[in-house]
Amino acid sequence: MPPLLSLAKVPSLIFHPIRGHLTARSLTSVSEFKNQWSNPNDILSLLLLLGPDVLQLALAQLAGRSITPVAFSFGWAAYSISALFKAIGGTFPAQGVQLDNSSLQYLDQRLMPHSDFRAIVIGAKSGHARENKSWVIGRILRDYELREKPHTQDKNSPDWEALRVSVFKCVSGSKAGHPALDFVWYSGFVVMLIQQSIAVIPLCLFGEWSVMVITIFGTLLAFSHGALPQWGREKWDCPRQGGGTATITQGNGSRHAMVVLGGPDAPDFEILAYSDGSTVSAITTRAASAVQTLLWLALVISVAGLKQGSWYLFSIGTIGMLQNLVVAGYSRSPEAFGIHIELADTITDNKVSKVLGRLEERYPLVGSSLVPVFYPAGFRPPVEQKQFWKVANQRRQAVISDISADLIDEASVLSETHSYILEPQSDRPPKDG
């Protein structure tokens, strides 16, 4: 062989083992990627441990009936552990609402979340304003404001509304705690039907029945969480009939307020707003939560050992997760929350004082109960309204004097330390919202 040809083959001889090693490793990597993407069962088992907060909100939206159609999805295993921890007495930091500059905490042994929308509840008769903790009241106010037409931001516009007060009355013969069925409730069954249809595909094509069994088992477990009677007890933890007139609003600065007239069919919103101590987990709830957690862990182990059909199960979980997200945040009517009310009157104006005056005129004690809310620094009525508000104040004081003995002392302290309706001053224009 010529010397030049021999030298030309040296690099090939030297690097050939390296090229061979790289080629084999590349083939191995390609095979690993292919196997992972063809059957991502280990990732599915991890996904089942994500997102418990969304599931709690979805259950809170639909709970109250014997069937709660929240679809099987990712996050149920983690939620079951969280629910068990709460049922046996654990606490978690609350999200959103704050009182006295400190975060609220989930109370021990409760399943329902706290309100995720700020609201206060003012009793018309007592005049007491309570910071709301009820998830139901917070969602009713949030969805009411979402349904209202947008206000103009131009104060010089004839359509400017400084405050809109919507007055509702309870539907005759209704009782709180019986939610109406709507799109959100029915969506669960539609999604479950789609999930089961997908789960049947690998059975028909490959004879693989594990995906169908896991889907059915997960759906039944999801139903079992919503079927716990404690959901209904916590959701409407108040006297469900015979409540008094109450106003729900975000407070000073808000341009919306809901007034629910009292009556034999009205729930007690004042008690519901602070309902976080009378309902605790029953022994059956704790036992059921423990069994549910064990079953979900068994399901996670089964998913981790799945050899075929992982993409079908991934599709099923993704569809269920989308349903959970929609249910958790969807705007609903008060009837869907078990509060059956209908609009009776709407009062609005370009001045807050005019709205409160007309509200007090049509519904005595209601307008005056909102004066300290919308005028926390004191309210100086115009001269022409002085006599009207003087009579309104006298009417309120007469009612306070008739309240039962356990409330008189507290009402007296409030009346001595706060003077919300002040004498008008002639040397400067009256203050208004």
MIROMAR-134307 format. One record per residue (C-alpha): residue number from 1; x, y, z. Coordinates in steps of 0.1 Angstrom, whole numbers, plus 5000, padded with zeros to 4 digits. Layout:
<recs>
<rec pos="NUM" east="X" north="Y" up="Z"/>
...
</recs>
This chain:
<recs>
<rec pos="1" east="5000" north="5000" up="5000"/>
<rec pos="2" east="5014" north="5035" up="4992"/>
<rec pos="3" east="5025" north="5055" up="5022"/>
<rec pos="4" east="5002" north="5084" up="5014"/>
<rec pos="5" east="4971" north="5062" up="5013"/>
<rec pos="6" east="4981" north="5045" up="5046"/>
<rec pos="7" east="4985" north="5079" up="5064"/>
<rec pos="8" east="4951" north="5090" up="5050"/>
<rec pos="9" east="4934" north="5061" up="5068"/>
<rec pos="10" east="4949" north="5069" up="5102"/>
<rec pos="11" east="4923" north="5094" up="5114"/>
<rec pos="12" east="4895" north="5071" up="5104"/>
<rec pos="13" east="4911" north="5043" up="5124"/>
<rec pos="14" east="4917" north="5065" up="5154"/>
<rec pos="15" east="4882" north="5080" up="5156"/>
<rec pos="16" east="4861" north="5051" up="5145"/>
<rec pos="17" east="4857" north="5037" up="5180"/>
<rec pos="18" east="4844" north="5071" up="5192"/>
<rec pos="19" east="4820" north="5074" up="5164"/>
<rec pos="20" east="4807" north="5040" up="5171"/>
<rec pos="21" east="4802" north="5048" up="5208"/>
<rec pos="22" east="4784" north="5081" up="5199"/>
<rec pos="23" east="4762" north="5063" up="5174"/>
<rec pos="24" east="4752" north="5037" up="5199"/>
<rec pos="25" east="4745" north="5063" up="5226"/>
<rec pos="26" east="4724" north="5084" up="5202"/>
<rec pos="27" east="4703" north="5054" up="5194"/>
<rec pos="28" east="4698" north="5047" up="5231"/>
<rec pos="29" east="4687" north="5084" up="5237"/>
<rec pos="30" east="4663" north="5082" up="5208"/>
<rec pos="31" east="4649" north="5050" up="5222"/>
<rec pos="32" east="4645" north="5065" up="5256"/>
<rec pos="33" east="4627" north="5096" up="5243"/>
<rec pos="34" east="4605" north="5074" up="5221"/>
<rec pos="35" east="4595" north="5052" up="5251"/>
<rec pos="36" east="4588" north="5082" up="5273"/>
<rec pos="37" east="4566" north="5099" up="5248"/>
<rec pos="38" east="4548" north="5068" up="5238"/>
<rec pos="39" east="4539" north="5059" up="5274"/>
<rec pos="40" east="4545" north="5087" up="5300"/>
<rec pos="41" east="4530" north="5068" up="5329"/>
<rec pos="42" east="4555" north="5081" up="5355"/>
<rec pos="43" east="4545" north="5117" up="5347"/>
<rec pos="44" east="4509" north="5108" up="5350"/>
<rec pos="45" east="4514" north="5096" up="5386"/>
<rec pos="46" east="4530" north="5129" up="5394"/>
<rec pos="47" east="4502" north="5150" up="5378"/>
<rec pos="48" east="4477" north="5133" up="5401"/>
<rec pos="49" east="4495" north="5150" up="5430"/>
<rec pos="50" east="4491" north="5186" up="5416"/>
<rec pos="51" east="4465" north="5213" up="5420"/>
<rec pos="52" east="4443" north="5205" up="5451"/>
<rec pos="53" east="4432" north="5242" up="5455"/>
<rec pos="54" east="4412" north="5242" up="5423"/>
<rec pos="55" east="4394" north="5210" up="5433"/>
<rec pos="56" east="4384" north="5224" up="5466"/>
<rec pos="57" east="4368" north="5255" up="5449"/>
<rec pos="58" east="4351" north="5232" up="5423"/>
<rec pos="59" east="4336" north="5211" up="5451"/>
<rec pos="60" east="4325" north="5242" up="5470"/>
<rec pos="61" east="4307" north="5254" up="5438"/>
<rec pos="62" east="4287" north="5223" up="5433"/>
<rec pos="63" east="4284" north="5207" up="5468"/>
<rec pos="64" east="4250" north="5206" up="5485"/>
<rec pos="65" east="4233" north="5178" up="5467"/>
<rec pos="66" east="4237" north="5141" up="5471"/>
<rec pos="67" east="4256" north="5141" up="5437"/>
<rec pos="68" east="4284" north="5165" up="5431"/>
<rec pos="69" east="4296" north="5162" up="5395"/>
<rec pos="70" east="4332" north="5173" up="5397"/>
<rec pos="71" east="4351" north="5153" up="5370"/>
<rec pos="72" east="4381" north="5130" up="5376"/>
<rec pos="73" east="4413" north="5149" up="5368"/>
<rec pos="74" east="4448" north="5157" up="5380"/>
<rec pos="75" east="4452" north="5167" up="5416"/>
<rec pos="76" east="4427" north="5145" up="5433"/>
<rec pos="77" east="4453" north="5125" up="5453"/>
<rec pos="78" east="4468" north="5157" up="5467"/>
<rec pos="79" east="4434" north="5171" up="5475"/>
<rec pos="80" east="4424" north="5139" up="5494"/>
<rec pos="81" east="4455" north="5143" up="5516"/>
<rec pos="82" east="4446" north="5180" up="5522"/>
<rec pos="83" east="4410" north="5172" up="5531"/>
<rec pos="84" east="4421" north="5145" up="5555"/>
<rec pos="85" east="4445" north="5169" up="5572"/>
<rec pos="86" east="4417" north="5195" up="5577"/>
<rec pos="87" east="4392" north="5169" up="5588"/>
<rec pos="88" east="4414" north="5157" up="5616"/>
<rec pos="89" east="4422" north="5192" up="5628"/>
<rec pos="90" east="4449" north="5209" up="5606"/>
<rec pos="91" east="4450" north="5245" up="5594"/>
<rec pos="92" east="4462" north="5262" up="5563"/>
<rec pos="93" east="4468" north="5299" up="5555"/>
<rec pos="94" east="4437" north="5315" up="5541"/>
<rec pos="95" east="4439" north="5332" up="5507"/>
<rec pos="96" east="4426" north="5366" up="5499"/>
<rec pos="97" east="4406" north="5379" up="5529"/>
<rec pos="98" east="4424" north="5396" up="5557"/>
<rec pos="99" east="4412" north="5409" up="5591"/>
<rec pos="100" east="4432" north="5431" up="5615"/>
<rec pos="101" east="4463" north="5429" up="5592"/>
<rec pos="102" east="4466" north="5392" up="5598"/>
<rec pos="103" east="4457" north="5364" up="5574"/>
<rec pos="104" east="4426" north="5343" up="5583"/>
<rec pos="105" east="4432" north="5306" up="5587"/>
<rec pos="106" east="4411" north="5277" up="5576"/>
<rec pos="107" east="4393" north="5265" up="5607"/>
<rec pos="108" east="4401" north="5231" up="5620"/>
<rec pos="109" east="4379" north="5203" up="5607"/>
<rec pos="110" east="4363" north="5222" up="5579"/>
<rec pos="111" east="4360" north="5214" up="5542"/>
<rec pos="112" east="4346" north="5246" up="5527"/>
<rec pos="113" east="4371" north="5274" up="5518"/>
<rec pos="114" east="4368" north="5309" up="5532"/>
<rec pos="115" east="4354" north="5336" up="5510"/>
<rec pos="116" east="4377" north="5346" up="5481"/>
<rec pos="117" east="4359" north="5379" up="5475"/>
<rec pos="118" east="4359" north="5407" up="5500"/>
<rec pos="119" east="4324" north="5415" up="5514"/>
<rec pos="120" east="4308" north="5429" up="5546"/>
<rec pos="121" east="4273" north="5421" up="5558"/>
<rec pos="122" east="4252" north="5448" up="5576"/>
<rec pos="123" east="4221" north="5440" up="5595"/>
<rec pos="124" east="4194" north="5466" up="5589"/>
<rec pos="125" east="4179" north="5463" up="5624"/>
<rec pos="126" east="4211" north="5461" up="5644"/>
<rec pos="127" east="4233" north="5482" up="5622"/>
<rec pos="128" east="4262" north="5459" up="5629"/>
<rec pos="129" east="4287" north="5454" up="5600"/>
<rec pos="130" east="4304" north="5420" up="5599"/>
<rec pos="131" east="4334" north="5410" up="5578"/>
<rec pos="132" east="4322" north="5381" up="5557"/>
<rec pos="133" east="4339" north="5347" up="5559"/>
<rec pos="134" east="4312" north="5327" up="5541"/>
<rec pos="135" east="4323" north="5315" up="5507"/>
<rec pos="136" east="4287" north="5315" up="5495"/>
<rec pos="137" east="4281" north="5352" up="5503"/>
<rec pos="138" east="4314" north="5362" up="5488"/>
<rec pos="139" east="4306" north="5344" up="5455"/>
<rec pos="140" east="4270" north="5358" up="5453"/>
<rec pos="141" east="4283" north="5393" up="5456"/>
<rec pos="142" east="4312" north="5387" up="5431"/>
<rec pos="143" east="4289" north="5372" up="5405"/>
<rec pos="144" east="4263" north="5399" up="5411"/>
<rec pos="145" east="4289" north="5426" up="5403"/>
<rec pos="146" east="4300" north="5407" up="5372"/>
<rec pos="147" east="4265" north="5406" up="5359"/>
<rec pos="148" east="4258" north="5443" up="5364"/>
<rec pos="149" east="4264" north="5465" up="5334"/>
<rec pos="150" east="4297" north="5484" up="5335"/>
<rec pos="151" east="4294" north="5519" up="5350"/>
<rec pos="152" east="4308" north="5549" up="5331"/>
<rec pos="153" east="4340" north="5563" up="5346"/>
<rec pos="154" east="4330" north="5599" up="5337"/>
<rec pos="155" east="4316" north="5617" up="5366"/>
<rec pos="156" east="4302" north="5644" up="5343"/>
<rec pos="157" east="4282" north="5618" up="5324"/>
<rec pos="158" east="4244" north="5617" up="5329"/>
<rec pos="159" east="4248" north="5579" up="5333"/>
<rec pos="160" east="4272" north="5582" up="5362"/>
<rec pos="161" east="4262" north="5561" up="5392"/>
<rec pos="162" east="4279" north="5568" up="5425"/>
<rec pos="163" east="4262" north="5538" up="5441"/>
<rec pos="164" east="4238" north="5512" up="5428"/>
<rec pos="165" east="4216" north="5494" up="5454"/>
<rec pos="166" east="4197" north="5463" up="5442"/>
<rec pos="167" east="4170" north="5452" up="5465"/>
<rec pos="168" east="4160" north="5415" up="5465"/>
<rec pos="169" east="4133" north="5395" up="5481"/>
<rec pos="170" east="4133" north="5358" up="5488"/>
<rec pos="171" east="4111" north="5336" up="5466"/>
<rec pos="172" east="4080" north="5326" up="5484"/>
<rec pos="173" east="4081" north="5290" up="5496"/>
<rec pos="174" east="4118" north="5287" up="5490"/>
<rec pos="175" east="4144" north="5274" up="5515"/>
<rec pos="176" east="4181" north="5281" up="5515"/>
<rec pos="177" east="4203" north="5251" up="5510"/>
<rec pos="178" east="4185" north="5236" up="5479"/>
<rec pos="179" east="4207" north="5248" up="5449"/>
<rec pos="180" east="4192" north="5251" up="5415"/>
<rec pos="181" east="4207" north="5231" up="5386"/>
<rec pos="182" east="4225" north="5251" up="5359"/>
<rec pos="183" east="4250" north="5247" up="5331"/>
<rec pos="184" east="4279" north="5243" up="5356"/>
<rec pos="185" east="4263" north="5214" up="5373"/>
<rec pos="186" east="4253" north="5195" up="5342"/>
<rec pos="187" east="4288" north="5201" up="5326"/>
<rec pos="188" east="4302" north="5175" up="5350"/>
<rec pos="189" east="4281" north="5147" up="5335"/>
<rec pos="190" east="4289" north="5158" up="5299"/>
<rec pos="191" east="4326" north="5157" up="5307"/>
<rec pos="192" east="4324" north="5124" up="5325"/>
<rec pos="193" east="4306" north="5109" up="5294"/>
<rec pos="194" east="4334" north="5122" up="5272"/>
<rec pos="195" east="4360" north="5107" up="5295"/>
<rec pos="196" east="4344" north="5073" up="5295"/>
<rec pos="197" east="4342" north="5074" up="5257"/>
<rec pos="198" east="4380" north="5080" up="5255"/>
<rec pos="199" east="4387" north="5053" up="5281"/>
<rec pos="200" east="4369" north="5027" up="5259"/>
<rec pos="201" east="4391" north="5033" up="5229"/>
<rec pos="202" east="4422" north="5013" up="5240"/>
<rec pos="203" east="4399" north="4985" up="5251"/>
<rec pos="204" east="4384" north="4983" up="5216"/>
<rec pos="205" east="4417" north="4987" up="5197"/>
<rec pos="206" east="4441" north="4968" up="5218"/>
<rec pos="207" east="4420" north="4949" up="5244"/>
<rec pos="208" east="4436" north="4972" up="5271"/>
<rec pos="209" east="4411" north="4976" up="5299"/>
<rec pos="210" east="4433" north="4993" up="5326"/>
<rec pos="211" east="4425" north="5028" up="5314"/>
<rec pos="212" east="4388" north="5023" up="5316"/>
<rec pos="213" east="4391" north="5008" up="5351"/>
<rec pos="214" east="4412" north="5036" up="5363"/>
<rec pos="215" east="4388" north="5062" up="5349"/>
<rec pos="216" east="4357" north="5046" up="5364"/>
<rec pos="217" east="4375" north="5041" up="5398"/>
<rec pos="218" east="4387" north="5078" up="5398"/>
<rec pos="219" east="4352" north="5091" up="5389"/>
<rec pos="220" east="4336" north="5071" up="5417"/>
<rec pos="221" east="4362" north="5084" up="5441"/>
<rec pos="222" east="4355" north="5120" up="5430"/>
<rec pos="223" east="4318" north="5115" up="5435"/>
<rec pos="224" east="4325" north="5102" up="5470"/>
<rec pos="225" east="4342" north="5134" up="5481"/>
<rec pos="226" east="4313" north="5156" up="5471"/>
<rec pos="227" east="4288" north="5132" up="5487"/>
<rec pos="228" east="4300" north="5140" up="5522"/>
<rec pos="229" east="4270" north="5156" up="5541"/>
<rec pos="230" east="4294" north="5180" up="5558"/>
<rec pos="231" east="4297" north="5201" up="5526"/>
<rec pos="232" east="4260" north="5211" up="5529"/>
<rec pos="233" east="4262" north="5217" up="5567"/>
<rec pos="234" east="4292" north="5241" up="5562"/>
<rec pos="235" east="4279" north="5258" up="5531"/>
<rec pos="236" east="4247" north="5270" up="5547"/>
<rec pos="237" east="4257" north="5271" up="5584"/>
<rec pos="238" east="4229" north="5293" up="5596"/>
<rec pos="239" east="4192" north="5294" up="5603"/>
<rec pos="240" east="4178" north="5289" up="5568"/>
<rec pos="241" east="4144" north="5306" up="5574"/>
<rec pos="242" east="4132" north="5337" up="5593"/>
<rec pos="243" east="4163" north="5359" up="5587"/>
<rec pos="244" east="4162" north="5397" up="5589"/>
<rec pos="245" east="4170" north="5423" up="5562"/>
<rec pos="246" east="4207" north="5425" up="5555"/>
<rec pos="247" east="4230" north="5444" up="5530"/>
<rec pos="248" east="4260" north="5428" up="5513"/>
<rec pos="249" east="4286" north="5451" up="5499"/>
<rec pos="250" east="4324" north="5455" up="5496"/>
<rec pos="251" east="4322" north="5486" up="5517"/>
<rec pos="252" east="4332" north="5522" up="5514"/>
<rec pos="253" east="4344" north="5530" up="5479"/>
<rec pos="254" east="4323" north="5502" up="5463"/>
<rec pos="255" east="4296" north="5512" up="5438"/>
<rec pos="256" east="4275" north="5481" up="5444"/>
<rec pos="257" east="4253" north="5469" up="5472"/>
<rec pos="258" east="4228" north="5441" up="5476"/>
<rec pos="259" east="4199" north="5443" up="5500"/>
<rec pos="260" east="4181" north="5411" up="5508"/>
<rec pos="261" east="4148" north="5417" up="5525"/>
<rec pos="262" east="4140" north="5396" up="5556"/>
<rec pos="263" east="4110" north="5374" up="5559"/>
<rec pos="264" east="4099" north="5338" up="5567"/>
<rec pos="265" east="4118" north="5324" up="5537"/>
<rec pos="266" east="4150" north="5344" up="5542"/>
<rec pos="267" east="4182" north="5329" up="5556"/>
<rec pos="268" east="4201" north="5346" up="5584"/>
<rec pos="269" east="4229" north="5363" up="5565"/>
<rec pos="270" east="4244" north="5379" up="5596"/>
<rec pos="271" east="4250" north="5344" up="5611"/>
<rec pos="272" east="4261" north="5329" up="5578"/>
<rec pos="273" east="4287" north="5357" up="5573"/>
<rec pos="274" east="4305" north="5345" up="5604"/>
<rec pos="275" east="4298" north="5308" up="5602"/>
<rec pos="276" east="4330" north="5291" up="5611"/>
<rec pos="277" east="4327" north="5276" up="5645"/>
<rec pos="278" east="4295" north="5257" up="5649"/>
<rec pos="279" east="4303" north="5230" up="5623"/>
<rec pos="280" east="4331" north="5205" up="5628"/>
<rec pos="281" east="4340" north="5173" up="5611"/>
<rec pos="282" east="4319" north="5143" up="5621"/>
<rec pos="283" east="4336" north="5110" up="5628"/>
<rec pos="284" east="4321" north="5097" up="5596"/>
<rec pos="285" east="4338" north="5125" up="5577"/>
<rec pos="286" east="4372" north="5118" up="5592"/>
<rec pos="287" east="4368" north="5081" up="5585"/>
<rec pos="288" east="4356" north="5086" up="5550"/>
<rec pos="289" east="4385" north="5110" up="5543"/>
<rec pos="290" east="4410" north="5085" up="5555"/>
<rec pos="291" east="4396" north="5057" up="5533"/>
<rec pos="292" east="4395" north="5081" up="5503"/>
<rec pos="293" east="4431" north="5090" up="5508"/>
<rec pos="294" east="4442" north="5054" up="5509"/>
<rec pos="295" east="4422" north="5046" up="5477"/>
<rec pos="296" east="4437" north="5076" up="5459"/>
<rec pos="297" east="4472" north="5065" up="5468"/>
<rec pos="298" east="4464" north="5030" up="5455"/>
<rec pos="299" east="4452" north="5047" up="5423"/>
<rec pos="300" east="4485" north="5066" up="5420"/>
<rec pos="301" east="4505" north="5034" up="5423"/>
<rec pos="302" east="4483" north="5017" up="5397"/>
<rec pos="303" east="4488" north="5046" up="5372"/>
<rec pos="304" east="4526" north="5045" up="5378"/>
<rec pos="305" east="4526" north="5008" up="5367"/>
<rec pos="306" east="4505" north="5014" up="5336"/>
<rec pos="307" east="4523" north="4999" up="5305"/>
<rec pos="308" east="4500" north="5010" up="5278"/>
<rec pos="309" east="4474" north="5037" up="5271"/>
<rec pos="310" east="4490" north="5065" up="5291"/>
<rec pos="311" east="4481" north="5091" up="5264"/>
<rec pos="312" east="4445" north="5082" up="5267"/>
<rec pos="313" east="4446" north="5087" up="5304"/>
<rec pos="314" east="4465" north="5119" up="5300"/>
<rec pos="315" east="4437" north="5132" up="5277"/>
<rec pos="316" east="4411" north="5121" up="5302"/>
<rec pos="317" east="4428" north="5139" up="5330"/>
<rec pos="318" east="4433" north="5171" up="5309"/>
<rec pos="319" east="4396" north="5173" up="5300"/>
<rec pos="320" east="4387" north="5168" up="5336"/>
<rec pos="321" east="4411" north="5195" up="5347"/>
<rec pos="322" east="4396" north="5220" up="5323"/>
<rec pos="323" east="4362" north="5212" up="5337"/>
<rec pos="324" east="4375" north="5217" up="5372"/>
<rec pos="325" east="4389" north="5251" up="5362"/>
<rec pos="326" east="4357" north="5263" up="5346"/>
<rec pos="327" east="4336" north="5251" up="5375"/>
<rec pos="328" east="4358" north="5267" up="5401"/>
<rec pos="329" east="4356" north="5302" up="5386"/>
<rec pos="330" east="4324" north="5303" up="5367"/>
<rec pos="331" east="4298" north="5330" up="5375"/>
<rec pos="332" east="4265" north="5316" up="5388"/>
<rec pos="333" east="4231" north="5329" up="5399"/>
<rec pos="334" east="4223" north="5331" up="5436"/>
<rec pos="335" east="4198" north="5302" up="5431"/>
<rec pos="336" east="4227" north="5279" up="5421"/>
<rec pos="337" east="4242" north="5287" up="5455"/>
<rec pos="338" east="4210" north="5277" up="5472"/>
<rec pos="339" east="4199" north="5313" up="5479"/>
<rec pos="340" east="4166" north="5318" up="5461"/>
<rec pos="341" east="4161" north="5356" up="5456"/>
<rec pos="342" east="4145" north="5378" up="5430"/>
<rec pos="343" east="4151" north="5414" up="5421"/>
<rec pos="344" east="4124" north="5437" up="5437"/>
<rec pos="345" east="4139" north="5472" up="5433"/>
<rec pos="346" east="4169" north="5491" up="5421"/>
<rec pos="347" east="4180" north="5525" up="5435"/>
<rec pos="348" east="4208" north="5545" up="5419"/>
<rec pos="349" east="4219" north="5581" up="5417"/>
<rec pos="350" east="4250" north="5603" up="5411"/>
<rec pos="351" east="4253" north="5610" up="5448"/>
<rec pos="352" east="4257" north="5584" up="5476"/>
<rec pos="353" east="4237" north="5605" up="5500"/>
<rec pos="354" east="4208" north="5606" up="5476"/>
<rec pos="355" east="4209" north="5568" up="5472"/>
<rec pos="356" east="4209" north="5562" up="5510"/>
<rec pos="357" east="4181" north="5588" up="5515"/>
<rec pos="358" east="4159" north="5571" up="5489"/>
<rec pos="359" east="4168" north="5537" up="5503"/>
<rec pos="360" east="4159" north="5548" up="5539"/>
<rec pos="361" east="4126" north="5563" up="5526"/>
<rec pos="362" east="4115" north="5531" up="5509"/>
<rec pos="363" east="4130" north="5506" up="5533"/>
<rec pos="364" east="4133" north="5521" up="5568"/>
<rec pos="365" east="4165" north="5513" up="5588"/>
<rec pos="366" east="4183" north="5500" up="5557"/>
<rec pos="367" east="4196" north="5534" up="5545"/>
<rec pos="368" east="4206" north="5545" up="5579"/>
<rec pos="369" east="4224" north="5512" up="5586"/>
<rec pos="370" east="4247" north="5520" up="5556"/>
<rec pos="371" east="4256" north="5555" up="5567"/>
<rec pos="372" east="4286" north="5544" up="5589"/>
<rec pos="373" east="4298" north="5521" up="5561"/>
<rec pos="374" east="4299" north="5547" up="5533"/>
<rec pos="375" east="4307" north="5577" up="5556"/>
<rec pos="376" east="4331" north="5562" up="5582"/>
<rec pos="377" east="4343" north="5597" up="5591"/>
<rec pos="378" east="4309" north="5611" up="5597"/>
<rec pos="379" east="4280" north="5622" up="5575"/>
<rec pos="380" east="4269" north="5659" up="5572"/>
<rec pos="381" east="4236" north="5659" up="5554"/>
<rec pos="382" east="4225" north="5689" up="5533"/>
<rec pos="383" east="4204" north="5714" up="5552"/>
<rec pos="384" east="4172" north="5704" up="5533"/>
<rec pos="385" east="4177" north="5668" up="5544"/>
<rec pos="386" east="4185" north="5676" up="5581"/>
<rec pos="387" east="4150" north="5668" up="5593"/>
<rec pos="388" east="4147" north="5636" up="5573"/>
<rec pos="389" east="4179" north="5622" up="5587"/>
<rec pos="390" east="4170" north="5633" up="5622"/>
<rec pos="391" east="4138" north="5613" up="5621"/>
<rec pos="392" east="4157" north="5584" up="5606"/>
<rec pos="393" east="4182" north="5585" up="5635"/>
<rec pos="394" east="4154" north="5586" up="5661"/>
<rec pos="395" east="4138" north="5556" up="5644"/>
<rec pos="396" east="4170" north="5537" up="5646"/>
<rec pos="397" east="4175" north="5546" up="5683"/>
<rec pos="398" east="4140" north="5534" up="5691"/>
<rec pos="399" east="4147" north="5501" up="5674"/>
<rec pos="400" east="4180" north="5497" up="5692"/>
<rec pos="401" east="4163" north="5502" up="5725"/>
<rec pos="402" east="4139" north="5473" up="5717"/>
<rec pos="403" east="4167" north="5448" up="5709"/>
<rec pos="404" east="4172" north="5420" up="5733"/>
<rec pos="405" east="4193" north="5426" up="5764"/>
<rec pos="406" east="4224" north="5408" up="5752"/>
<rec pos="407" east="4227" north="5433" up="5723"/>
<rec pos="408" east="4218" north="5465" up="5741"/>
<rec pos="409" east="4251" north="5470" up="5759"/>
<rec pos="410" east="4271" north="5467" up="5727"/>
<rec pos="411" east="4247" north="5490" up="5708"/>
<rec pos="412" east="4250" north="5516" up="5735"/>
<rec pos="413" east="4288" north="5516" up="5733"/>
<rec pos="414" east="4286" north="5521" up="5695"/>
<rec pos="415" east="4261" north="5550" up="5699"/>
<rec pos="416" east="4283" north="5567" up="5725"/>
<rec pos="417" east="4316" north="5564" up="5707"/>
<rec pos="418" east="4305" north="5571" up="5672"/>
<rec pos="419" east="4284" north="5599" up="5658"/>
<rec pos="420" east="4278" north="5592" up="5622"/>
<rec pos="421" east="4251" north="5618" up="5614"/>
<rec pos="422" east="4264" north="5652" up="5623"/>
<rec pos="423" east="4249" north="5686" up="5622"/>
<rec pos="424" east="4253" north="5704" up="5589"/>
<rec pos="425" east="4277" north="5734" up="5588"/>
<rec pos="426" east="4265" north="5765" up="5571"/>
<rec pos="427" east="4300" north="5779" up="5564"/>
<rec pos="428" east="4310" north="5751" up="5540"/>
<rec pos="429" east="4293" north="5728" up="5516"/>
<rec pos="430" east="4282" north="5694" up="5529"/>
<rec pos="431" east="4305" north="5665" up="5523"/>
<rec pos="432" east="4292" north="5638" up="5500"/>
<rec pos="433" east="4305" north="5606" up="5484"/>
</recs>
